[in-house]
Amino acid sequence: MWDYSEKVKQHFFNPNNAKVVEHANAKGDVGSISCGDALSLTLKVNPDTDVIEDAGFQTFGCGSAIASSSALTTIIIGKTLDEAKKVTNQEIADYLDGLPPEKMHCSVMGMEALEAAIADYRGETLDDHHEEGELICKCFAIDDVLIRKVVAENNLTTLEQVVNYTKAGGGCSSCHEKIELVLEDCLAQASAAPKAKPVARNIDVTTLPTSAQTQEQLDSELAIIHEVIDTARPAIQADGGDIEFVDFENDMLFITLRGACTGCGLAGMTVHGIESKISLKLKRSITVYPVQVEDKKEGAYHA
């Protein structure tokens, strides 16, 4: 049973703007009934001011799809097209006091419909993603272009999050490896920075300079780091691997990857995911190094 907020329930049982707008001059259709989710968004836009005077939706989907569509139309009425275009799927979720992680794709579908409706009003032709990008998920017709966009806009770092936000891989799961490759590339690009990572060889932690932060601050940051690692561990263990904390000094986090992670071509995705999450939580750039521990008592290990 999903944990829905009271506001989600309110917009599901009594949705706003569940209708086809009369004299609509903009329409956006996304999804398909065969895929399990479909949304049709109609808008009445003032041609002189570009203000959205009315909005309505029809959807074939779950309660979250109805609630998200209701929230979207409520948010955009009264905004100009340019203002409405800046509304994100996260704003829809926040308006509803949150959505279950597994239902975030409903808010993304609303953004796609709004983008299509605005393009329709302006006489623009949206690029067909499937002509530009590789079709990743055949079950739900999701390509790498959409996955990359959603990953970037929502700072996604795991396969599970991509499935929740796009539904890609939520059917037969045969495309999970392709999704992971796309995600790994996205994370690698996001992590790219002017500074070059040094190659660590036979590093002795006893020789590292002492941080100026207090012990209390360090303990707090270590707790956050362990929390991120512990949260990631179940998914890693489910694939036959494991991750272990080694040391943290001067914004350098040393970890050990074990089991199936050793030598895995997707290990880089795991490292980048951990790095991104910890950097976000600590609000500064943290560099993660996978190392092999030789003698933990002496504190020596190899990259």
N, C-alpha and C positions, 0 to 999 in steps of 0.2 A: 504493500500500500504506500503510495507516494505521500509525502508530507507537504500538503498544500497550505499556503497562508490563507487567512480569512479573506484577504482581498482577491486572491485567485478564485476562491469559491464564489465570492460576490459577483465577479465579472463572468463567471461561468454560468451561474444560475440566472443572473439578470444582466446579460451583456448589453453594452451600449452600442448603438449603431449597427445592429445586426439586420442589414437591409441592403437593397440595391438603391443607390442614390438616384433620384429623379433628375433628369436633365444632366447627368454626369458627363463631363468632358475629358475624363481621364480614367483609364482602367488598367489594372495590373493583375495578371493571372500567373500563379506559380504552383509547382507541384502537380500531382495527378492522383486521382482516386485509386488507381492501380497501385501506387506507391504507399498509399495509406494516409497521405496528407495532401490537401489542396486548398488554396486560398485565392479568392477573387476580391480585389479591393477596387472600389469605385470612388472617385473624387469629383467634387464640383469646385472648380477653381475660378476665381474672379479674374477675367482676362486683363483687366486694367491694373490690378495690384499683385497678381500671382498669389493671393491669399486663398488658402483652402477653406471654403465656406461650409462644406459638408463632406462627410466621409462615411462610407458604409462597407460592410464586409459580408461575405458568405464563405463558410469554410466547411470542409469535410475533414474532421480530425478529432482529437481528444479534447478533454476539458481545458488543458493548457493552451491548445491552439485557439480555442474560442476566447479564453481569457486574454491571451496575448493580442489577438486581433482587436478585441474590445478596447484594450489599453492603448494600442497603437492609434486607433481612430480618435480616441479621446485626447491623446497627446497632440496630434497634428492639426486638429481643427483650430483654426485661428492663426496658424503659422503660415508664412510664405513658403513656397516650394523650396527655396534655398535653406530656410530654417528647418523645415521638415526633413530635408535630406541629411541633416547633421544628427538627427536622432539615431541613437545606436540601439542594438538589440539589448545591451546591458541596461539602458535606460528603461526599456519596456519591463525587463525583469525587476528592476528596482522599484518601478511604479507599482508593481504587483507585490511588493515586499518579498521578492525572491521567487524563483522557480526551482523545482527539483532539478539537480544537475542533468538527469536523464531527459528532461523536457526543454532544455535551453534551445533546441533546434526550432521550437515553435516561435520563439522571438526572432530567430534568424530568418525564418520564412516570412515574417511580417516585413522585415527590412527589404527582402528581395521583392516582395509585392509592391512596396512603396517605390522602390527604384524603378520597377517596370512601369508603374502608373505615371511617374514623373516623366519618364522617357516617352511614354505614349502621348502625354499632353504636349510635350515640346516637339513632337514629330521626329524624335530620334529613334534610331534602331539600336537596341542593345546588342552588343557583340554576343554571338552564340558561343558560350563557354566551351562547348564540346567541339567546336571547330578550332579553337585556340589551344585548349589544353587536353591532356590525356584523360579519358574516361576512367576513373578509378573504381567507383562503385556502380556496378550494373544494376543492382537491385533498386537503388534510389536515384540513379542517373546523376551522380555527383562526380565532378571532375576535379583535377588538381588546382585549377584556378580558384574555384570557390573555397576549397579547403585552405589554400594559402591565404586568401582574404580573411576568412573567419579566424584562422590561427593568429594572424597579425593583429586584427582588431580586438581580439579577446585574450591575447597573451596565453594561448593554449600551449601546453607542454607535454601532454600525454595522449596516447591513443584513445583512452577512455573518454577524454574531454572532446576530442574530435568527433567521436561517435555521437556523444551527447549533443553537440552543437550542430552537427550537419546530418546525422543519421547514416552517414557513410560507414559501411561496415557493420551496420546494425541488423542486417539480414542474415545472409549465409556466412558472413565473416571471412570469406575467401580472399577479400581484398585488404585484409589487415596489414600484410607485409608491404603492399604498395603505399598504404596510408602512412605507415611508419617511415618509409623512405622519403615521402614528401615532407612529413613533419620534421625529420632529421635535417633535411635541407633548409627548412624554414628556421629552425633553431640555430643552425650553423650560421646563417646569414644574420640573424638577430644578434648573435653573440660576437660577430665580427667587430673588432675594435682596433683603433690605431696601434695600441700596444701589442707587442708580440709576446706570446707565452714562451718563457724560457724552457728549455729541455732539462728536466730534473734528473740528475744522476747521482746515486749514492748520497742523498741528502741526509744529513744528521740533524734531527730536530733540535738537538742541544746547542747547535751553532746558530740557530735563527735568532735575530734580534728580538728583544722583548717589546711587546706592544705597550703604548702609552696608556691604554684604556685601563680602567679599574677592574679589579677582580669581579666585582658585582656586575659590571657591564659585560665582561667576558662570559661569565656564567649564564647571563641572560641570552647572549647570542648563541652560546653552545646549546642551550635548551631549544632554541628555534631551529638550529641546524639538525639536531637529533630528531626533532619533530618532523621536519621535512623528509629526512632519510627514512624514519619509521613509517611515514605515510606512503612513501614510494615502495617500500620493501615488499608488501604483499603481492603487488602486481609483478614485480621482478621475480619473486620466488615462484609465482604461478607459472612462469616460463622456464623454471629450472635454474635460475640464477640467484644471486644475492649481492647485497651491498653492505659495506662495513665502514664505519667512521675510523679514521686513523689519527689525524691531527688537524688543528686549525691554528694558523699563525699568520699575522700580518695580511689578512684578507686572502690567504691561500688555504683552501680546504683540501686535505689529502684523504682519499677514499680508496678502498679495495673492492674490486668487482670479482665475484667468485662464481663457481659453477658454470652454467651455460653462458654467462656474460663474458667469460674469459675468451678472448679472441673473436667474439661475436661482431659481425659487421655493423650491428645496430647499437653497439655499446656507446658510441659517440652520442647518440640521441639521448641515452640515459644520463650521461654526464652533463650534456647541455641542459637537459630538463632540470636536473638538480641545481645546476649553476644558476639558471634563470630564476627558479623559485626562491632560492636563498638570497640572491641579490635583490629581488623584489621585496622580500620580507625585511632584510637588513638595510634596505634603502641605499645601497652602494654596490659597486661592482665587486663580486667575489669570483675568484678563479678556482676551478675545481680540477685537481690532478688525480687521475687514477694511478695507483702505485701498487707494487707488490711488496708486501711486508716480509722481511727476512728475519729480523729479530726485534720484536716489539719491545723487549726489555731494554735494549740498547738504543732504541728509537731510530734505527737505520732502516731505510727502505729504498726501493728502486722504482723509477718511472717505467 
